[in-house]
Amino acid sequence: MPITDQQTIVDKFAFYQENEGNDFFFVKRLELLKFLKFEFIKQFLNDEGVKKGVEDFDKDILEVTEENIKNQIISYLPFAWEKANDEKGLSANRSIDHFKALLWLLNDGSLEKMESIEYEHYGKEKLIFISELVGFDWKSVDNGVRINN
């Protein structure tokens, strides 16, 4: 069952804020922001950020459901596969970070399973796991190359 409690998501966001090394590129936090209402994230914004047109912020917030989380994963997979295929190390690794946050929200044990898979070939083995989890046809986007540089 997905983590739907806003305060629990805020606590995870705060953990990433305090431990920048765990989210160097801010990608895990960005994924969590999609599911947080403004009242919960404004504490993390500077005064200028709060002052900017935030009145309509909540209307684009995604409800935390298994379907919405998996749709976010599916929408990001083509980009992640492209970076892995193109051997773009930082981008490929950053893509896996996006999925870590989403799998954490999914809260079904898949994050732990994905973390147990060794990161090699620009994360392709992890991408296969994630793709199969959400029913994404990874074979149609995988170039078949398996190297580590």
Backbone as JSON Lines, residues from 0, in Angstrom:
{"i":0,"aa":"M","n":[0.84,-1.17,0.0],"ca":[0.0,0.0,0.0],"c":[0.89,1.25,0.0]}
{"i":1,"aa":"P","n":[0.65,2.17,-0.93],"ca":[1.48,3.37,-1.03],"c":[1.48,4.2,0.26]}
{"i":2,"aa":"I","n":[2.56,4.91,0.47],"ca":[2.64,5.83,1.6],"c":[1.84,7.07,1.22]}
{"i":3,"aa":"T","n":[0.74,7.29,1.9],"ca":[-0.13,8.41,1.56],"c":[-0.08,9.52,2.6]}
{"i":4,"aa":"D","n":[0.47,9.25,3.78],"ca":[0.52,10.24,4.84],"c":[1.48,11.36,4.47]}
{"i":5,"aa":"Q","n":[0.95,12.57,4.36],"ca":[1.77,13.71,3.95],"c":[2.93,13.95,4.91]}
{"i":6,"aa":"Q","n":[2.73,13.79,6.2],"ca":[3.8,14.04,7.16],"c":[4.95,13.05,6.99]}
{"i":7,"aa":"T","n":[4.63,11.79,6.67],"ca":[5.67,10.79,6.43],"c":[6.5,11.16,5.21]}
{"i":8,"aa":"I","n":[5.84,11.65,4.18],"ca":[6.56,12.09,2.98],"c":[7.42,13.31,3.31]}
{"i":9,"aa":"V","n":[6.88,14.24,4.1],"ca":[7.65,15.41,4.53],"c":[8.88,14.97,5.31]}
{"i":10,"aa":"D","n":[8.72,13.99,6.19],"ca":[9.86,13.52,6.98],"c":[10.95,12.96,6.08]}
{"i":11,"aa":"K","n":[10.56,12.23,5.03],"ca":[11.55,11.7,4.08],"c":[12.21,12.86,3.32]}
{"i":12,"aa":"F","n":[11.41,13.84,2.92],"ca":[11.94,15.01,2.24],"c":[12.96,15.71,3.14]}
{"i":13,"aa":"A","n":[12.61,15.88,4.41],"ca":[13.51,16.54,5.36],"c":[14.79,15.74,5.54]}
{"i":14,"aa":"F","n":[14.68,14.42,5.54],"ca":[15.88,13.58,5.64],"c":[16.81,13.86,4.47]}
{"i":15,"aa":"Y","n":[16.26,13.94,3.27],"ca":[17.1,14.23,2.11],"c":[17.69,15.64,2.21]}
{"i":16,"aa":"Q","n":[16.92,16.6,2.74],"ca":[17.44,17.96,2.9],"c":[18.66,17.97,3.81]}
{"i":17,"aa":"E","n":[18.6,17.2,4.9],"ca":[19.68,17.2,5.89],"c":[20.86,16.35,5.45]}
{"i":18,"aa":"N","n":[20.66,15.44,4.53],"ca":[21.71,14.52,4.09],"c":[21.92,14.67,2.59]}
{"i":19,"aa":"E","n":[22.33,15.86,2.17],"ca":[22.48,16.19,0.75],"c":[23.21,15.12,-0.05]}
{"i":20,"aa":"G","n":[24.19,14.46,0.56],"ca":[24.94,13.44,-0.16],"c":[24.08,12.29,-0.64]}
{"i":21,"aa":"N","n":[22.94,12.09,0.02],"ca":[22.03,11.03,-0.39],"c":[21.14,11.45,-1.55]}
{"i":22,"aa":"D","n":[21.14,12.73,-1.88],"ca":[20.29,13.25,-2.95],"c":[20.99,14.44,-3.59]}
{"i":23,"aa":"F","n":[22.21,14.22,-4.04],"ca":[23.07,15.29,-4.53],"c":[22.41,16.13,-5.61]}
{"i":24,"aa":"F","n":[21.69,15.5,-6.52],"ca":[21.08,16.23,-7.63],"c":[19.64,16.65,-7.36]}
{"i":25,"aa":"F","n":[19.15,16.43,-6.13],"ca":[17.82,16.86,-5.72],"c":[16.7,16.04,-6.38]}
{"i":26,"aa":"V","n":[17.02,14.95,-7.05],"ca":[16.0,14.25,-7.82],"c":[15.02,13.48,-6.95]}
{"i":27,"aa":"K","n":[15.47,12.9,-5.84],"ca":[14.53,12.19,-4.96],"c":[13.53,13.17,-4.38]}
{"i":28,"aa":"R","n":[14.03,14.33,-3.96],"ca":[13.13,15.35,-3.39],"c":[12.15,15.85,-4.45]}
{"i":29,"aa":"L","n":[12.6,16.02,-5.67],"ca":[11.69,16.48,-6.72],"c":[10.55,15.5,-6.95]}
{"i":30,"aa":"E","n":[10.85,14.21,-6.88],"ca":[9.78,13.22,-7.05],"c":[8.79,13.31,-5.9]}
{"i":31,"aa":"L","n":[9.29,13.49,-4.68],"ca":[8.38,13.58,-3.53],"c":[7.54,14.85,-3.58]}
{"i":32,"aa":"L","n":[8.11,15.95,-4.1],"ca":[7.36,17.2,-4.19],"c":[6.09,17.05,-5.02]}
{"i":33,"aa":"K","n":[6.12,16.19,-6.01],"ca":[4.95,16.0,-6.87],"c":[3.74,15.51,-6.09]}
{"i":34,"aa":"F","n":[3.99,14.9,-4.94],"ca":[2.93,14.3,-4.15],"c":[2.63,15.06,-2.86]}
{"i":35,"aa":"L","n":[3.3,16.19,-2.62],"ca":[3.09,16.95,-1.39],"c":[2.25,18.2,-1.66]}
{"i":36,"aa":"K","n":[1.35,18.47,-0.76],"ca":[0.57,19.69,-0.83],"c":[1.45,20.85,-0.35]}
{"i":37,"aa":"F","n":[1.16,22.03,-0.86],"ca":[2.0,23.19,-0.56],"c":[2.13,23.45,0.93]}
{"i":38,"aa":"E","n":[1.06,23.25,1.68],"ca":[1.12,23.51,3.12],"c":[2.23,22.71,3.8]}
{"i":39,"aa":"F","n":[2.6,21.58,3.2],"ca":[3.64,20.74,3.79],"c":[5.04,21.07,3.29]}
{"i":40,"aa":"I","n":[5.13,21.64,2.09],"ca":[6.48,21.91,1.57],"c":[6.94,23.35,1.77]}
{"i":41,"aa":"K","n":[6.02,24.25,2.09],"ca":[6.43,25.65,2.21],"c":[7.52,25.85,3.26]}
{"i":42,"aa":"Q","n":[7.59,24.95,4.24],"ca":[8.63,25.06,5.27],"c":[10.04,24.88,4.68]}
{"i":43,"aa":"F","n":[10.12,24.26,3.51],"ca":[11.42,24.02,2.89],"c":[11.81,25.09,1.88]}
{"i":44,"aa":"L","n":[10.91,26.02,1.61],"ca":[11.18,27.06,0.63],"c":[11.68,28.31,1.32]}
{"i":45,"aa":"N","n":[12.52,29.06,0.62],"ca":[12.95,30.34,1.18],"c":[11.79,31.33,1.05]}
{"i":46,"aa":"D","n":[11.89,32.47,1.7],"ca":[10.8,33.45,1.71],"c":[10.42,33.89,0.3]}
{"i":47,"aa":"E","n":[11.4,34.07,-0.56],"ca":[11.12,34.48,-1.93],"c":[10.29,33.43,-2.66]}
{"i":48,"aa":"G","n":[10.64,32.15,-2.42],"ca":[9.89,31.06,-3.04],"c":[8.46,31.01,-2.57]}
{"i":49,"aa":"V","n":[8.23,31.34,-1.31],"ca":[6.87,31.34,-0.77],"c":[6.07,32.49,-1.36]}
{"i":50,"aa":"K","n":[6.72,33.62,-1.61],"ca":[6.03,34.81,-2.09],"c":[5.59,34.68,-3.56]}
{"i":51,"aa":"K","n":[6.31,33.89,-4.33],"ca":[5.98,33.76,-5.76],"c":[4.66,33.03,-5.91]}
{"i":52,"aa":"G","n":[3.98,33.25,-7.01],"ca":[2.64,32.73,-7.26],"c":[2.38,31.3,-6.85]}
{"i":53,"aa":"V","n":[2.15,31.09,-5.58],"ca":[1.94,29.73,-5.08],"c":[0.46,29.46,-4.77]}
{"i":54,"aa":"E","n":[-0.39,30.4,-5.07],"ca":[-1.81,30.23,-4.74],"c":[-2.39,28.97,-5.37]}
{"i":55,"aa":"D","n":[-1.98,28.65,-6.58],"ca":[-2.53,27.5,-7.3],"c":[-1.65,26.26,-7.21]}
{"i":56,"aa":"F","n":[-0.7,26.28,-6.32],"ca":[0.28,25.2,-6.25],"c":[-0.37,23.83,-6.1]}
{"i":57,"aa":"D","n":[-1.36,23.7,-5.25],"ca":[-1.96,22.4,-4.95],"c":[-2.71,21.78,-6.12]}
{"i":58,"aa":"K","n":[-3.14,22.54,-7.1],"ca":[-3.99,21.94,-8.12],"c":[-3.24,20.93,-9.0]}
{"i":59,"aa":"D","n":[-1.92,20.98,-9.03],"ca":[-1.16,20.04,-9.83],"c":[-0.57,18.9,-9.01]}
{"i":60,"aa":"I","n":[-0.87,18.84,-7.74],"ca":[-0.32,17.8,-6.87],"c":[-0.99,16.48,-7.2]}
{"i":61,"aa":"L","n":[-0.17,15.45,-7.31],"ca":[-0.69,14.12,-7.6],"c":[-1.17,13.44,-6.32]}
{"i":62,"aa":"E","n":[-2.3,12.8,-6.41],"ca":[-2.75,11.99,-5.29],"c":[-1.83,10.77,-5.2]}
{"i":63,"aa":"V","n":[-1.47,10.41,-3.99],"ca":[-0.56,9.28,-3.8],"c":[-1.36,7.99,-3.92]}
{"i":64,"aa":"T","n":[-1.35,7.44,-5.14],"ca":[-1.99,6.16,-5.39],"c":[-0.99,5.28,-6.14]}
{"i":65,"aa":"E","n":[-1.2,3.99,-6.06],"ca":[-0.32,3.07,-6.79],"c":[-0.32,3.4,-8.28]}
{"i":66,"aa":"E","n":[-1.49,3.71,-8.82],"ca":[-1.58,4.03,-10.25],"c":[-0.77,5.27,-10.6]}
{"i":67,"aa":"N","n":[-0.89,6.33,-9.81],"ca":[-0.15,7.56,-10.1],"c":[1.35,7.37,-9.97]}
{"i":68,"aa":"I","n":[1.76,6.62,-8.96],"ca":[3.19,6.36,-8.77],"c":[3.73,5.57,-9.96]}
{"i":69,"aa":"K","n":[3.02,4.52,-10.35],"ca":[3.48,3.7,-11.48],"c":[3.45,4.5,-12.77]}
{"i":70,"aa":"N","n":[2.48,5.38,-12.93],"ca":[2.46,6.23,-14.13],"c":[3.66,7.16,-14.17]}
{"i":71,"aa":"Q","n":[4.08,7.67,-13.02],"ca":[5.28,8.5,-12.96],"c":[6.51,7.68,-13.36]}
{"i":72,"aa":"I","n":[6.57,6.45,-12.89],"ca":[7.68,5.56,-13.24],"c":[7.69,5.3,-14.74]}
{"i":73,"aa":"I","n":[6.53,4.93,-15.28],"ca":[6.42,4.63,-16.71],"c":[6.81,5.84,-17.56]}
{"i":74,"aa":"S","n":[6.39,7.03,-17.14],"ca":[6.69,8.22,-17.94],"c":[8.18,8.55,-17.94]}
{"i":75,"aa":"Y","n":[8.91,8.13,-16.91],"ca":[10.34,8.44,-16.81],"c":[11.21,7.34,-17.42]}
{"i":76,"aa":"L","n":[10.68,6.14,-17.58],"ca":[11.5,5.02,-18.07],"c":[12.13,5.25,-19.44]}
{"i":77,"aa":"P","n":[11.44,5.8,-20.44],"ca":[12.11,6.0,-21.74],"c":[13.37,6.86,-21.62]}
{"i":78,"aa":"F","n":[13.31,7.92,-20.84],"ca":[14.46,8.78,-20.64],"c":[15.58,8.01,-19.94]}
{"i":79,"aa":"A","n":[15.23,7.25,-18.9],"ca":[16.23,6.49,-18.15],"c":[16.91,5.46,-19.06]}
{"i":80,"aa":"W","n":[16.14,4.78,-19.88],"ca":[16.73,3.81,-20.81],"c":[17.63,4.5,-21.83]}
{"i":81,"aa":"E","n":[17.22,5.67,-22.29],"ca":[18.04,6.42,-23.25],"c":[19.4,6.75,-22.65]}
{"i":82,"aa":"K","n":[19.4,7.2,-21.4],"ca":[20.67,7.56,-20.75],"c":[21.54,6.32,-20.52]}
{"i":83,"aa":"A","n":[20.93,5.22,-20.14],"ca":[21.69,3.98,-19.96],"c":[22.26,3.5,-21.29]}
{"i":84,"aa":"N","n":[21.45,3.51,-22.33],"ca":[21.91,3.08,-23.65],"c":[23.03,3.96,-24.18]}
{"i":85,"aa":"D","n":[22.95,5.26,-23.88],"ca":[23.96,6.21,-24.36],"c":[25.18,6.28,-23.44]}
{"i":86,"aa":"E","n":[25.19,5.44,-22.39],"ca":[26.3,5.36,-21.45],"c":[26.6,6.71,-20.8]}
{"i":87,"aa":"K","n":[25.56,7.41,-20.42],"ca":[25.66,8.7,-19.74],"c":[25.62,8.45,-18.24]}
{"i":88,"aa":"G","n":[26.8,8.28,-17.65],"ca":[26.93,7.84,-16.27],"c":[26.16,8.64,-15.24]}
{"i":89,"aa":"L","n":[26.35,9.96,-15.2],"ca":[25.65,10.77,-14.21],"c":[24.15,10.75,-14.43]}
{"i":90,"aa":"S","n":[23.73,10.91,-15.66],"ca":[22.3,10.92,-15.95],"c":[21.66,9.56,-15.68]}
{"i":91,"aa":"A","n":[22.35,8.5,-16.01],"ca":[21.82,7.16,-15.76],"c":[21.67,6.92,-14.26]}
{"i":92,"aa":"N","n":[22.67,7.33,-13.5],"ca":[22.61,7.17,-12.05],"c":[21.52,8.04,-11.44]}
{"i":93,"aa":"R","n":[21.39,9.24,-11.94],"ca":[20.35,10.16,-11.47],"c":[18.96,9.59,-11.75]}
{"i":94,"aa":"S","n":[18.81,8.91,-12.87],"ca":[17.53,8.28,-13.2],"c":[17.14,7.25,-12.14]}
{"i":95,"aa":"I","n":[18.11,6.49,-11.7],"ca":[17.84,5.48,-10.67],"c":[17.38,6.17,-9.39]}
{"i":96,"aa":"D","n":[17.94,7.33,-9.09],"ca":[17.5,8.07,-7.9],"c":[16.02,8.47,-8.0]}
{"i":97,"aa":"H","n":[15.57,8.87,-9.19],"ca":[14.14,9.17,-9.37],"c":[13.31,7.96,-8.95]}
{"i":98,"aa":"F","n":[13.72,6.8,-9.43],"ca":[12.96,5.59,-9.14],"c":[13.02,5.21,-7.67]}
{"i":99,"aa":"K","n":[14.13,5.49,-7.0],"ca":[14.24,5.18,-5.57],"c":[13.14,5.9,-4.79]}
{"i":100,"aa":"A","n":[12.95,7.18,-5.08],"ca":[11.92,7.93,-4.37],"c":[10.53,7.39,-4.69]}
{"i":101,"aa":"L","n":[10.28,7.09,-5.95],"ca":[8.96,6.58,-6.33],"c":[8.7,5.2,-5.76]}
{"i":102,"aa":"L","n":[9.7,4.35,-5.75],"ca":[9.52,3.02,-5.16],"c":[9.34,3.11,-3.65]}
{"i":103,"aa":"W","n":[10.0,4.08,-3.02],"ca":[9.78,4.29,-1.6],"c":[8.32,4.64,-1.34]}
{"i":104,"aa":"L","n":[7.76,5.54,-2.16],"ca":[6.35,5.89,-2.03],"c":[5.46,4.68,-2.27]}
{"i":105,"aa":"L","n":[5.83,3.85,-3.21],"ca":[5.02,2.66,-3.53],"c":[4.91,1.75,-2.31]}
{"i":106,"aa":"N","n":[5.98,1.66,-1.54],"ca":[5.95,0.99,-0.24],"c":[5.49,-0.48,-0.33]}
{"i":107,"aa":"D","n":[6.0,-1.19,-1.32],"ca":[5.58,-2.6,-1.49],"c":[6.77,-3.56,-1.45]}
{"i":108,"aa":"G","n":[7.92,-3.08,-1.0],"ca":[9.11,-3.92,-0.94],"c":[9.95,-3.86,-2.21]}
{"i":109,"aa":"S","n":[9.44,-3.2,-3.24],"ca":[10.18,-3.15,-4.51],"c":[11.46,-2.31,-4.4]}
{"i":110,"aa":"L","n":[11.48,-1.3,-3.54],"ca":[12.7,-0.51,-3.38],"c":[13.82,-1.4,-2.85]}
{"i":111,"aa":"E","n":[13.52,-2.19,-1.86],"ca":[14.53,-3.09,-1.29],"c":[15.02,-4.1,-2.32]}
{"i":112,"aa":"K","n":[14.11,-4.6,-3.14],"ca":[14.5,-5.56,-4.19],"c":[15.38,-4.88,-5.22]}
{"i":113,"aa":"M","n":[15.01,-3.67,-5.63],"ca":[15.82,-2.95,-6.61],"c":[17.2,-2.63,-6.04]}
{"i":114,"aa":"E","n":[17.25,-2.24,-4.78],"ca":[18.53,-1.9,-4.15],"c":[19.44,-3.12,-4.04]}
{"i":115,"aa":"S","n":[18.88,-4.31,-4.02],"ca":[19.7,-5.52,-3.93],"c":[20.34,-5.89,-5.27]}
{"i":116,"aa":"I","n":[19.91,-5.25,-6.33],"ca":[20.47,-5.49,-7.66],"c":[21.69,-4.58,-7.83]}
{"i":117,"aa":"E","n":[22.81,-5.17,-8.21],"ca":[24.03,-4.39,-8.37],"c":[23.88,-3.37,-9.49]}
{"i":118,"aa":"Y","n":[24.41,-2.16,-9.26],"ca":[24.39,-1.13,-10.28],"c":[25.56,-1.38,-11.24]}
{"i":119,"aa":"E","n":[25.22,-1.84,-12.41],"ca":[26.22,-2.01,-13.46],"c":[25.54,-1.79,-14.8]}
{"i":120,"aa":"H","n":[26.35,-1.67,-15.84],"ca":[25.83,-1.44,-17.19],"c":[24.91,-0.22,-17.22]}
{"i":121,"aa":"Y","n":[25.34,0.81,-16.49],"ca":[24.6,2.06,-16.41],"c":[23.19,1.86,-15.84]}
{"i":122,"aa":"G","n":[23.08,0.91,-14.95],"ca":[21.82,0.66,-14.25],"c":[20.81,-0.2,-14.98]}
{"i":123,"aa":"K","n":[21.23,-0.82,-16.07],"ca":[20.26,-1.54,-16.89],"c":[19.57,-2.69,-16.15]}
{"i":124,"aa":"E","n":[20.27,-3.38,-15.27],"ca":[19.63,-4.48,-14.55],"c":[18.55,-3.93,-13.62]}
{"i":125,"aa":"K","n":[18.82,-2.79,-13.01],"ca":[17.82,-2.14,-12.18],"c":[16.64,-1.67,-13.04]}
{"i":126,"aa":"L","n":[16.95,-1.14,-14.22],"ca":[15.89,-0.68,-15.12],"c":[15.01,-1.83,-15.59]}
{"i":127,"aa":"I","n":[15.61,-2.98,-15.82],"ca":[14.82,-4.15,-16.2],"c":[13.84,-4.5,-15.08]}
{"i":128,"aa":"F","n":[14.34,-4.52,-13.85],"ca":[13.47,-4.82,-12.7],"c":[12.32,-3.83,-12.62]}
{"i":129,"aa":"I","n":[12.65,-2.54,-12.71],"ca":[11.63,-1.49,-12.59],"c":[10.64,-1.6,-13.75]}
{"i":130,"aa":"S","n":[11.15,-1.82,-14.95],"ca":[10.28,-1.93,-16.13],"c":[9.3,-3.08,-15.97]}
{"i":131,"aa":"E","n":[9.8,-4.22,-15.54],"ca":[8.92,-5.38,-15.37],"c":[7.91,-5.15,-14.25]}
{"i":132,"aa":"L","n":[8.3,-4.42,-13.23],"ca":[7.41,-4.11,-12.12],"c":[6.16,-3.36,-12.6]}
{"i":133,"aa":"V","n":[6.36,-2.44,-13.54],"ca":[5.24,-1.6,-13.99],"c":[4.7,-1.99,-15.36]}
{"i":134,"aa":"G","n":[5.21,-3.08,-15.93],"ca":[4.71,-3.55,-17.22],"c":[5.19,-2.75,-18.41]}
{"i":135,"aa":"F","n":[6.38,-2.18,-18.31],"ca":[6.97,-1.41,-19.4],"c":[7.8,-2.35,-20.28]}
{"i":136,"aa":"D","n":[7.63,-2.25,-21.6],"ca":[8.33,-3.12,-22.55],"c":[9.78,-2.65,-22.72]}
{"i":137,"aa":"W","n":[10.64,-3.08,-21.81],"ca":[12.04,-2.64,-21.83],"c":[12.8,-3.19,-23.02]}
{"i":138,"aa":"K","n":[12.39,-4.35,-23.53],"ca":[13.12,-4.94,-24.66],"c":[13.03,-4.06,-25.91]}
{"i":139,"aa":"S","n":[11.97,-3.28,-26.01],"ca":[11.81,-2.42,-27.19],"c":[12.72,-1.18,-27.13]}
{"i":140,"aa":"V","n":[13.27,-0.87,-25.96],"ca":[14.12,0.32,-25.83],"c":[15.57,-0.02,-25.48]}
{"i":141,"aa":"D","n":[15.83,-1.25,-25.09],"ca":[17.18,-1.67,-24.72],"c":[18.01,-1.92,-25.97]}
{"i":142,"aa":"N","n":[19.18,-1.31,-26.06],"ca":[20.04,-1.52,-27.23],"c":[20.86,-2.81,-27.14]}
{"i":143,"aa":"G","n":[20.73,-3.53,-26.03],"ca":[21.39,-4.82,-25.89],"c":[22.86,-4.77,-25.48]}
{"i":144,"aa":"V","n":[23.43,-3.58,-25.39],"ca":[24.83,-3.44,-25.04],"c":[24.97,-3.5,-23.52]}
{"i":145,"aa":"R","n":[25.92,-4.29,-23.06],"ca":[26.18,-4.4,-21.61],"c":[27.67,-4.16,-21.37]}
{"i":146,"aa":"I","n":[28.01,-2.92,-21.01],"ca":[29.4,-2.59,-20.69],"c":[29.42,-1.71,-19.45]}
{"i":147,"aa":"N","n":[30.56,-1.7,-18.82],"ca":[30.83,-0.77,-17.7],"c":[32.06,0.03,-18.07]}
{"i":148,"aa":"N","n":[31.94,1.32,-18.06],"ca":[33.11,2.18,-18.33],"c":[33.5,2.89,-17.06]}
